[in-house]
Amino acid sequence: MSQLNPPSTPGKLKTDKYYPLHSHRLRPHRITLFSTLFLALILVFFYLSYSPSSPSSLLPRRSMNWGGSKWESRVRSSAKLRTGGRLTVLVTGAAGFVGTHVSLALRSRGDGVIGIDNFNDYYDTKLKKDRNHLLEKSGIFVVEGDINNKELLVKLFDVVPFTHVMHLAAQAGVRYAMKNPASYVHSNIAGFVNLLEVCKSANPQPAIVWASSSSVYGLNSKVPFSEKDRTDRPASLYAATKKAGEEIAHTYNHIYGLSLTGLRFFTVYGPWGRPDMAYFFFTKDILSGKQIKIFEGLNHSSVARDFTYIDDIVQGCLGALDTAKKSTGSGGKKKGPAQLRVFNLGNTSPVPVTRLVSILEKLLIVKANKQMVPIPRNGDVMFTHANISSAQRELGYKPTTDLEKGLKKFVHWYLKYYSSSAKRSS
């Protein structure tokens, strides 16, 4: 299976030692007055941000053509089950880091896969195109389109009776929200609602697994983070939109009988990753001799992340798809209670960012030019640490890749990929 890169995920204040994991039963999260008011503000912001006079968020660079007999034939062919396959899955954000890896894993075991991606330019579109080339070689067709395009989604469901949706399309990144907040509302809230609207009316309704984020734990100070901890104090707009997504998922489950499973990813990394992630741009800057800035807290306390290798995340995603129960609605009407779950997918081993840099120095055989700076008030948090007991118990989730082993695979991919790119351009 090929490999790709990580989403940006925040955490909490880090101490020198970590607390032992505790097993928790999943319980529905009670919506506090704060979270209700916050969700209302988000929705108001959505309407204000998308008035006709407002600039749009990140949109695709080129026009998106779809439809016609040839297009439908490609869609059906890609969605066709192979030997051993059981699921027919629509993967949103399929040319993204996690989306590419999940799509390839599904295809490798015979499942039918159709992707959708708008190929926006939040980061280098060449990387997305090259990921898409991997998918094409595996017989996976990625439709170029936006999840806010309801007509396109309805058409896809008309052509293929999807059993599952793996929803990974989103505007990622904590810091970028300060520059382009509207893009987060457009993708993470409006796009999610649009997808759920189409799914609720589909017949049969698909089961939906979607990417939330460890960012929802925000200012939570209890470690490790458990699914039943409070998540109503987001530290960034990105985190707020992911928390709003969890409340929206609850609503569609309650009213329409959609089966929904949310996955809170913890700092995913690996080959084909996102260039805006620290491990990725640290590698680039160390090799070019540029100074890298490493954040630290009060009294020089360490910033730490629960880095999770992409293959482990993929295993958790497939586990969630395989254990997702059928939705209970039909024609937009609920027939009975439906499954609603949320799981942490992490590595349970928070590592200081300084340790990350040391491993990269060793693998690259280059000394980094480091500058320690105070962590800015931009939504970043001091640390993340996942309690994964629920995912272990219910999904069979078991991460096996430590940071040094995972970074070794990433560096190998990075050197090969950019060496090949440099040769082609010259």
N, C-alpha and C positions, 0 to 999 in steps of 0.2 A: 504493500500500500504506500502511496506517496504521502508527502507530508506538507503541512502549511503552518501559518503563524497565529499569534495570540491577540485576544481582546484586552482592552485596557480596563483594569479592575482595581478598585481601591480597597483599603482595609482599615486598620485601627492602630492605636498606639502600641508600640512594641516594647516589651520588657525583655530582660535577659533570659528569662525562662518561660516556658509555655505550660499551660495547664493540660492535664490529661483529657482525652476525649470522653464524652458521656453520650450514651445512647438515648435518643429521644424519639418518641412517637410523633408522627406528623399530626399537627392539629391546625385547623383553619385559623388564620391570623385575624384577630379582631381589628376592625378599622377604627382608629382613634379619631377624635375630633380634628386633630392636627392633620392627619393624612387625608381626611375627607375635604377639609378646607384647601389643603395643598393641591389635591386632584382637581378641585374646582378652579383654582387659579391657573393650573396647567391648561385646562380646557379653554378658559377665557383667553389665555395667551395664544392658544392655537387659533382661535377665531380672529384675534387682533393681528396675529402674524401673517395670516393668509387672506387679508383684505386685498382687493384688486390692486391697491396702490403699493402693496408691500413687495419687496424683492423676494424671489423664490429662493429656496434652499438649494443645496447641491443637486443639480439635475444632470441627466445623461448628456454626454457631449454631442451625440449624433442622433438623428431621428431613428425611431424604432419601428420597423415594419414587421407586421405579423399577420397571420391569416392566410387563407388560400389552401388549395389541396396539397401542394408540396410541403407547406409548413405543417399542416395537420399530419401528414405522413411521417415527418421527422419526429413530431411530438409522440405519436403512437409508437414508433419504433423504439424511441428512447425509453418509453414507459413500459415496454414489454418485459415480462418476467423472463429471466434466464434460469438455467438449471439451479435448483435449490432456493430460488427466490420465493418470497411470500408477500412482500409489501410492495405497494405502488406509491412512491413518495414524491411529493412536490417539495423541492428544497429551495427556499428563498435565500438570496445572498449566496448563491452557489459558487460564484467566482471569488468569494471572499476566502479568508484564511481557513476558518473552521468549515465553511460551506464546501470548499473543494475537498477537504479530507473526508468529511462525512459522506459526500456524494460518491467518492471513489470507493469507500468502504462498503457502502450499500451495493454498488455495482459489482464489487468483487465477490459478493456472496449471492448474487443473482437477482437482487431486487430491481424493480423498475424505478428509474429515476428521471425526473425532469427538473431542470433548474431554471430559475429566473434571477436576473441581476441587472441593475441599471448601469453598471460600469461607471459610476461617477468618479470624479477626480479628487476625492479627499486625499488619496495618495496615488503614487505612480500607477497609471492605468496599464502600463506595459506589464507589470507584475500580474494584474488581473487577467490580461489577455493570455499571458503564458500559462497561468493556472487553467484558464478556459481551454487552452490547447491540450492540456493533460486530460481534461474531461472529455474532449472530443475524441481523443485517441482511445478512450475507454467506451466510446459509444454513447456518451451522455450529451444531450442537447440542452444548452442553456439559452433560454429565450431572453433576448435583450428587452427589458421592460421594467417599469416601476410598479411596486406593490400598491401604490395609490391609484393605479389604473384599473378600476373595477371591471371595465369591459373586457380587458385582457384576461384577468383572473377568471371571470365567468366563462370566457371562451375555453380556457385551459380545462376547467372542470366539465365543460360540455364535451370536450374531446376525450378526456381521460377520467374515469371514476376513481380518483385518488383514495386510497385507504388511509393515508397518513400525510400530514404536512410537517416538515421540519423547518421551522421559521427561524432563520438566522440573519435575515436582512435587517440592518439597523445602522444608525449613525453612531459610530463608536468614538471613544476618546473622551477623556475627562476635560482636558485643557481647551480643546477646540470649541467647547460649548460657550466659552467666554467671547469667542470671535463670531460664531454663527449659531446662536441659540435656536433660531427658527428651524434649522436643519434637523435638530433633534426632535422637535415636535412633529415635523413633517414625516420623518421616517419612523420614529419609535412609538409615537402615539397614533397619528392619523393613519399611517401605513398599517399598523397592527389592527386598528379598528376596521379598516377597509378589508383586510384579509379575513377577519372574523365574520364580517358581514356576509362575505361570499361563502365562507365555510358553513355558516348557520343555515343558508338556503340551499346548499348542495344536497343532493339525494343520491347516494347516502352521504351523511355528514362524515368527514374524516376525523380521525383522532389527531390532535395537534400537540407537538412538542416544540417548545420555543425557548430561545436564549434570553434569560434574565441576566443578572450580574451580581457578583459579590459586592458591587458598589452599593447595593440597597442597604447594607448594614451601616453605611454612613458613619455617624458618630458613636456607634455602639462600642462600649468599652469592655464588654464581657468576651472572653476568649476561651476556647475556640468558638467561632460563630456557628450558632445552631439555627436551623430553619424556624424554630419557634421564638427566637429572639426578636425584639422590636426592630422594625425597619421603617420607622416614620420620621427619621432625622437624616435625610440625605445631605451629603456634603458637596454635591455638584448637581448641575442640571441634568447631566447624563444619568446619574443615579436616580434623580427624581423621575425622569421619564421611564426608567426601568421599573421603579416602584409603581408608578401609575399603570404600567403595563400589567403588573401582577393584580392590581385591583380591577382592571378592565377584564382580565381573564376570568376572575371570580364572577363578574357580572354576566358574561356570556355563558359561563358554565351554569350559573343559577337560572338564567332566563331561558336559554335555548338548548340546554343539554349537551353542549360541546364538551368532549373529553379533552382536558388541557393539563399539560405537564410543563412546569417552568424549571429551567436549569440555571442555577446561579454559578457561572463560570468564575474560577479564580485564576487570574493572570496566566492566560494560555500562551505558550511559546513553542517554537520549533521551526523546522524548514518551511519555506513559503509563507513566513509570518508577515505581520504588518510592520512597515517601516517606521511607524510612529511609536512603536513600543521601545522601551529603554534598552533591552538587550540587543535589539536590532540596530538602533542608531549608535549605541555605544560601540558595537563591533565596527561600524563604518568609520566612526570618528577616531577610534584607537588606531585603526589601520592607516588613516590619513594623517595622523599626528596631531589632530585637533584636541583641544582641551574638552574634557567631559565634566559636567556638573553633577555631583552626587548630593542628593538632598539628605538633610539630617534634622532631627528635632531639637527640642530644648536640651541644654547640657550635653550636646553632641550625641544624643540618643540615635540609635539606628533606625532607618526606614527599612521595613522588611515586607516581603511578599510571599504568598503561598504559590510559588511558581508551579504550574501544572503543564506537563508535556502534552502535545497535541494528540498523540496516540491514545493517551489515557482519557482525554476529553471525548474522543471519538467513541471509545468503548462505552463511556457513560451515555452518550447520545443514542447509540444503538440499543443499549439496555433500556433506555426510556421508551424508545419506539416499540421495542419488542414486548414490553409489559404494559403499554398503553391499552386501556380497554376501549371498546367502541363508544362513539358518541350515541346519545339516546334520542336525539331529535330527528324530525323528518319534516321537510318543507318549512323550516324555520320555527317549528313548534316542538317544545320539549315533551317527551313521552315518559320520562322517569329520571331519577337522580343519575348524574354522570360523574365520572372520575375527575378529581381536581387534586393535583400534587405539586410540590415544589421540592427540589433537591439541591444541595451543595455538590458541586463537582470541583474538588481541589486535590491537593497532594498531601495535606495535613502536616507539612513540614516547612514552616515559614523560614525564609533565608534572608539575611541582611543584604541590601543592595551592594554593599562593599564586598561581600563574598562573591556575588555575581560578577563584579568587575575583576576580582582576583582570578576567578576561573577563566574568564575571557582572556586575561593577560597570559595565562599559562597556555591556553589553546592556540592563541594567535602568535605567541612568542614575541610579544611587543609590550613594553611598559606603557601603561596609560598615563596621560597627563591629567591628573585629577584635581578638581577644585571642590571642596566641601562648601555647600551653601544651605542656608535655612530653607526648610520646606515652605514654598509659597502658599498663599491663601487662594488657590485656584481650583480647589476641589480634591486635590490629592490628600490621601490619608496616610497615617504613619505605618500601619501594618494590616495584613489580612491573614486569617488563619481559619481554615475550614474544618468543621466537624462533619465527617462524611458517613457517619454510622447509618443514617437512613438510606443513603444511596447504596451502601454496602449490602444492607439487609434486603432492600426491595428491588434494586437494579442489578445486583451482583457486581457492583462497581469496585474495582481494585486497582488503584494506580501503582505502577511498577517502575517508573522512570525517575531517578533522582536528578537534581539540577545539573550536576557535572556530566552525567551520561547524556542528558538531553541537549545541553549546550554543545557538546562534542558533535552530535548529529547536526545541529543547526549550523555550526561553523563550517563543517564539511560541505553542507549544501550551499552556504553563503559564498564561500571561496570558489566553488565550482560554477555556481550560477552567474556571479558577476564577472568571473574570468571569461566565461563563454560569451557574455553580453559585450564585454570590452573587445573581444576578438571579432565579433560580428560587426560591431560599429566601426572598427578600424578597417 
